[in-house]
Amino acid sequence: METNRIKQPNGKLGVLIVGLNGAVSTTFLAGIFAIRKGLAHPIGSVSQMATIRIGKRTDNYFPFIKDFVPLESTNDLVFGGWDIRDENCLEASRYAKVLEEKDLINVADELENLRPMKAVFDQEYVKRLSGSYVKEGENKYDLMLQLRNDIKDFKVKNSLDRIVVIWAGSTEIFIPINDVHNTKESFIEGMKNNDTDIAPSMLYAWAAVSEGAAYINGSPGLSADVPAIIDLAEENNIPIAGKDFKTGQTLIKTVIGPMLKTRMLGLNGWFSTNILGNRDGEVLDDASSFKTKEESKLSVLDTVLQPEIYPELYGNFYHKVRINYYPPRGDNKEGWDNIDIFGWLGYPMQLKVNFLCRDSILAAPIMLDLILFTDLALRSNMKGIQDWLSLFFKSPMHSQNSVPEHDLFIQMMKLKNTLRKLMNEDPITHVDSNATKIYEDCYE
């Protein structure tokens, strides 16, 4: 990482969204257009609303992150993308039924002017969806080249300086990493041979990185998280980030799990269930897609609690995750957690959490933060996996020789310390100044 050579965000930033007409994407876009008109605040956005401490606490210097680091302005984002449905974003917003008409009418012109390009789609990977607005090609390699051309054309047409591609599409079926993913050569050969272990999201990731665009994966599927694409990103000096936007139930787990571990309270079991009725719920009603989501959601507690280190506390806890498709609920997801814990002398206790959240409302500001921070990484020559962005993901990408960080508060510290380092400021350690003085006195 070069900490003192950040390119300024000159010119426009192109944002290409896979799943442009989805509930999350259209909610995000409507919000951005409303913010531009002064009709809303970017609530939920770390990049826009959070502060960062610089120097000692006694210095009392807490600038907003957006004023501390050179982020692209939300006014200078140019949007486009792909979808399997040929309709404009206003029509798609109304179909999603996340936002009320009174909020859509204020940004109707902007949404109506946004229409997707044909998507790369194969129902084998998302069995509960079907789409007619899709590309055709000789093989997956040809489809990937078509995506590269889309990115090139979008950049030229809009006179863009940089591009970020973000996957906000549906969860694909579970695919484990295997030989076709291991090298750039095997991956190219796999695309040409239509290898079934190369999903559409991987084609978008390969195309983006090949065109010098940063890539973000908002779903739990592998997408860019395979050695071939990671190597390509390193080689091309391109940042990549993922996986799976951390919105509802997993957000809760990354707060309560660290609380239990901090106080050394034991865990017997954690039962989680969700009901939701949007398209994401319909997709996850298929077992093969749910398997991908389940892997993402189940990994959090093991990493946070470290049962191999604390067997008396966490060695035998039972963890169950369920997602149930329930159409009447729409995008208003309900997550219910029953947590069986134990304390002094093994006496049992319980925690129960009922989170009635709005999935797309929680995901929209995550999209904004990831777009702006990943663009900052691109301008700062930060290549490969951006694990400092783990705050925003259920299953953060990480290097093979490290474990992912799931503790929400450590994730936030990691993000802010990375920003401090980029701006040549000292990281915050939270060591008390009196303790430092005592240590110094002992060794005088």
ZANU-29894 format. One line per 3 residues: number of its first residue (from 1); their letters; for each residue x, z, y of C-alpha. Coordinates in steps of 0.5 Angstrom, whole numbers. Each point is the difference from the previous one (the first is absolute). Layout:
% ZANU-29894
NUM) a) X,Z,Y ~ ...
END
This chain:
% ZANU-29894
1) met) 0,0,0 ~ 3,-2,7 ~ -3,6,4
4) nri) 2,-3,7 ~ -2,-7,0 ~ -7,-1,0
7) kqp) -3,-7,2 ~ -5,1,5 ~ -7,-2,-1
10) ngk) 0,-6,4 ~ -5,-5,-1 ~ -6,0,-5
13) lgv) -1,3,-7 ~ -3,-4,-5 ~ -5,5,-5
16) liv) -2,-4,-6 ~ -5,4,-4 ~ -1,-1,-8
19) gln) -8,1,0 ~ -1,-1,7 ~ -8,0,-1
22) gav) 0,7,-4 ~ -3,6,2 ~ 7,3,2
25) stt) 3,-6,4 ~ -6,-1,4 ~ -1,7,2
28) fla) 7,0,2 ~ -1,-6,4 ~ -6,2,4
31) gif) 4,6,2 ~ 6,-3,2 ~ -5,-5,5
34) air) -4,6,2 ~ 7,4,2 ~ 2,-6,4
37) kgl) -6,0,4 ~ 0,7,1 ~ -6,2,-4
40) ahp) 3,4,-5 ~ 7,5,-1 ~ 4,-2,-6
43) igs) -2,7,-4 ~ 4,1,-6 ~ 6,-4,2
46) vsq) 6,4,-1 ~ 4,-6,4 ~ -5,0,6
49) mat) -2,8,0 ~ 5,4,-3 ~ 6,3,4
52) iri) 7,1,-2 ~ 5,6,2 ~ 6,-2,3
55) gkr) 6,5,1 ~ -1,8,-1 ~ -7,3,0
58) tdn) 2,3,7 ~ 1,-6,3 ~ -7,-1,0
61) yfp) 0,-8,-1 ~ -5,-3,-4 ~ -1,-7,1
64) fik) -5,-5,-3 ~ 3,-4,-6 ~ -3,-6,3
67) dfv) 4,2,7 ~ 6,2,-4 ~ 2,-6,-5
70) ple) -1,-7,2 ~ -6,-2,-3 ~ -4,-7,0
73) stn) -6,1,5 ~ -7,0,-3 ~ -2,-6,5
76) dlv) 6,-4,-3 ~ -3,-1,-7 ~ -2,-6,-2
79) fgg) -5,0,-7 ~ -1,-5,-5 ~ 0,1,-8
82) wdi) -3,-3,-6 ~ -7,2,-4 ~ -4,-3,-6
85) rde) -6,0,4 ~ -1,-5,6 ~ -3,3,5
88) ncl) 2,3,7 ~ 2,7,1 ~ -6,2,4
91) eas) -4,-2,-6 ~ 4,4,-5 ~ 0,6,4
94) rya) -8,0,0 ~ 0,-1,-7 ~ 5,6,-1
97) kvl) -5,4,4 ~ 6,5,2 ~ -1,-1,7
100) eek) -7,1,4 ~ -2,-6,4 ~ 1,3,6
103) dli) 7,0,-1 ~ 0,-7,-3 ~ -3,-3,6
106) nva) 5,2,5 ~ 6,-4,-4 ~ -5,-5,-3
109) del) 4,-6,3 ~ 7,2,-2 ~ -3,1,-7
112) enl) -4,-6,-1 ~ 6,-4,2 ~ 4,3,-5
115) rpm) 0,-4,-7 ~ 4,0,-6 ~ 4,-5,-4
118) kav) -1,-2,-7 ~ 3,6,-4 ~ 4,0,-7
121) fdq) -5,3,-5 ~ -1,1,-7 ~ -6,4,-3
124) eyv) 4,2,-6 ~ 4,5,5 ~ -7,2,3
127) krl) -5,-1,-5 ~ -6,3,4 ~ 1,-5,6
130) sgs) -1,-7,0 ~ 2,-5,6 ~ -1,-7,2
133) yvk) 5,-1,6 ~ 6,0,-4 ~ 6,-4,-1
136) ege) 2,-5,-5 ~ 7,-2,-3 ~ 4,-2,-6
139) nky) 2,7,-1 ~ 2,6,3 ~ 6,-2,3
142) dlm) -4,-6,4 ~ -5,5,2 ~ 6,5,3
145) lql) 3,-6,4 ~ -7,-2,3 ~ 0,8,2
148) rnd) 7,-1,3 ~ -3,-6,4 ~ -6,4,3
151) ikd) 5,5,2 ~ 4,-6,4 ~ -6,-3,3
154) fkv) -3,6,2 ~ 7,2,4 ~ 1,-7,3
157) kns) -8,0,2 ~ 0,6,4 ~ 8,0,2
160) ldr) 1,7,-3 ~ 7,3,0 ~ -1,4,-7
163) ivv) -5,1,-6 ~ -3,6,-4 ~ -4,-2,-6
166) iwa) -4,6,-2 ~ -4,0,-7 ~ -7,3,1
169) gst) -3,-3,-6 ~ -4,3,-6 ~ 4,4,-6
172) eif) 3,-5,-5 ~ 0,2,-7 ~ 6,4,-3
175) ipi) 6,-4,-1 ~ 7,4,-2 ~ 6,-2,2
178) ndv) 4,-5,-5 ~ 5,-5,-1 ~ -3,-5,4
181) hnt) 0,4,6 ~ 7,2,-1 ~ 4,-5,4
184) kes) -1,-5,5 ~ 1,-6,-5 ~ -4,3,-5
187) fie) -6,1,5 ~ 1,-7,3 ~ 0,-3,-7
190) gmk) -6,4,-2 ~ -4,-2,6 ~ 1,-8,-2
193) nnd) -2,2,-7 ~ -6,4,2 ~ 2,7,-3
196) tdi) -6,4,-1 ~ 4,6,3 ~ 1,-3,7
199) aps) -7,2,4 ~ -2,-3,6 ~ 2,5,4
202) mly) 7,-1,-2 ~ 0,-7,2 ~ -2,2,7
205) awa) 6,5,0 ~ 5,-5,-2 ~ -3,-5,5
208) avs) 1,5,6 ~ 7,2,-2 ~ 2,-7,-1
211) ega) -3,-1,7 ~ 4,5,4 ~ -7,4,0
214) ayi) 0,8,-1 ~ -5,2,-6 ~ -5,5,-1
217) ngs) -4,2,-6 ~ -6,4,1 ~ -2,0,-7
220) pgl) 2,4,-6 ~ 2,-7,-4 ~ 8,-1,-1
223) sad) 0,-6,6 ~ 7,0,3 ~ 2,6,-4
226) vpa) 4,-4,-5 ~ 7,-1,-1 ~ 0,-7,2
229) iid) -4,1,6 ~ 4,6,2 ~ 7,-4,-1
232) lae) -3,-6,4 ~ -2,5,6 ~ 7,3,0
235) enn) 3,-7,0 ~ -4,-2,6 ~ 0,6,4
238) ipi) -7,1,-1 ~ -4,7,0 ~ -5,1,-5
241) agk) -5,6,-1 ~ -5,2,-5 ~ -4,2,-4
244) dfk) -8,2,1 ~ -2,3,7 ~ -1,7,0
247) tgq) -7,2,2 ~ -4,5,-3 ~ 0,4,-6
250) tli) 8,-1,-1 ~ 1,2,7 ~ -3,6,-2
253) ktv) 4,1,-6 ~ 7,-1,4 ~ -2,6,4
256) igp) -3,5,-5 ~ 5,-2,-5 ~ 6,2,5
259) mlk) -4,7,2 ~ 0,2,-8 ~ 7,-1,-1
262) trm) 2,3,7 ~ -3,6,-2 ~ 2,0,-8
265) lgl) -8,0,-2 ~ -1,-3,-7 ~ -5,-6,-2
268) ngw) -4,0,-6 ~ -4,-7,2 ~ -2,-5,5
271) fst) -6,-4,-1 ~ -1,-5,5 ~ -6,-5,1
274) nil) -2,-5,5 ~ -7,-4,1 ~ 0,-6,5
277) gnr) -4,-6,0 ~ 4,-5,4 ~ 4,-6,-3
280) dge) 6,4,-2 ~ -5,4,-4 ~ -3,-6,-3
283) vld) 7,-2,-2 ~ 3,6,-3 ~ -6,1,-4
286) das) 4,-5,-5 ~ 4,4,-4 ~ 6,-5,1
289) sfk) 0,1,7 ~ -1,8,0 ~ 6,1,-4
292) tke) 4,-3,5 ~ -3,5,5 ~ 0,6,-5
295) esk) 8,-1,-1 ~ 0,0,8 ~ -4,7,1
298) lsv) 2,3,-6 ~ 8,0,2 ~ -1,4,6
301) ldt) -1,7,-3 ~ 6,0,-5 ~ 5,-2,5
304) vlq) -2,5,5 ~ -1,6,-5 ~ 6,-2,-4
307) pei) -2,3,-7 ~ 6,-1,-3 ~ 4,5,5
310) ype) -6,5,0 ~ -3,0,-7 ~ -3,7,0
313) lyg) -5,-3,6 ~ -1,-7,-1 ~ 3,-2,-7
316) nfy) -7,-1,-3 ~ -5,-1,6 ~ -6,-5,-2
319) hkv) -1,-6,5 ~ -6,-5,0 ~ -2,-5,5
322) rin) -6,-4,0 ~ -3,-5,4 ~ -7,-2,0
325) yyp) -4,-6,3 ~ -6,2,3 ~ -3,-5,5
328) prg) -5,4,4 ~ 7,3,3 ~ 3,-6,3
331) dnk) 6,1,3 ~ -1,8,1 ~ 4,2,-5
334) egw) -1,8,-3 ~ 6,3,-4 ~ -1,6,-3
337) dni) 5,5,-3 ~ 0,6,-5 ~ 7,3,0
340) dif) 1,6,-5 ~ 6,4,3 ~ 3,7,-2
343) gwl) 4,5,3 ~ 3,7,-1 ~ 0,3,-7
346) gyp) -4,-7,-2 ~ -6,1,3 ~ -4,-6,1
349) mql) -3,-3,7 ~ -3,-6,2 ~ 0,-5,6
352) kvn) -6,-5,1 ~ 1,-6,5 ~ -6,-5,2
355) flc) 3,-5,4 ~ -6,-5,3 ~ 5,-5,3
358) rds) -1,-7,2 ~ 5,-4,-3 ~ 1,-6,5
361) ila) 0,5,6 ~ 6,4,-3 ~ 4,-7,-3
364) api) -1,-4,7 ~ 5,5,4 ~ 5,0,-6
367) mld) 0,-8,1 ~ 2,0,7 ~ 5,5,-1
370) lil) 3,-3,-6 ~ 0,-7,4 ~ 4,3,6
373) ftd) 5,4,-4 ~ 2,-5,-5 ~ 1,-5,6
376) lal) 4,5,3 ~ 4,0,-6 ~ 1,-7,0
379) rsn) 2,0,7 ~ 5,6,-2 ~ 3,-4,-6
382) mkg) -3,5,-5 ~ 0,-4,-6 ~ -3,1,-7
385) iqd) -5,6,-2 ~ -2,4,6 ~ -1,7,-3
388) wls) 0,3,7 ~ -7,-3,0 ~ -3,4,-6
391) lff) -4,4,4 ~ -5,-5,0 ~ 0,-2,-8
394) ksp) -3,4,-6 ~ 5,-3,-4 ~ 6,-1,4
397) mhs) 6,-6,-1 ~ 6,3,-2 ~ 7,-1,-2
400) qns) 1,0,-8 ~ 5,6,1 ~ -4,4,4
403) vpe) -7,4,-1 ~ -6,-2,5 ~ -2,5,5
406) hdl) -7,2,0 ~ 0,7,4 ~ -4,-3,7
409) fiq) 4,5,4 ~ 7,-2,-2 ~ -2,-7,0
412) mmk) -2,1,8 ~ 7,3,1 ~ 3,-6,-4
415) lkn) -4,-5,5 ~ 2,4,6 ~ 7,1,-2
418) tlr) 1,-7,-1 ~ -3,-2,7 ~ 5,5,3
421) klm) 6,-3,-4 ~ -2,-7,2 ~ 0,2,8
424) ned) 7,4,-1 ~ -4,7,0 ~ 2,6,-4
427) pit) -5,1,-6 ~ -4,6,0 ~ 2,6,-5
430) hvd) -4,5,2 ~ 6,5,-1 ~ -2,6,5
433) sna) 5,1,5 ~ 1,7,-1 ~ 2,-1,-7
436) tki) 5,-5,2 ~ 3,5,5 ~ 1,5,-6
439) yed) 3,-5,-4 ~ 5,-2,5 ~ 2,7,2
442) cye) 1,2,-8 ~ 6,-6,0 ~ 3,2,7
END
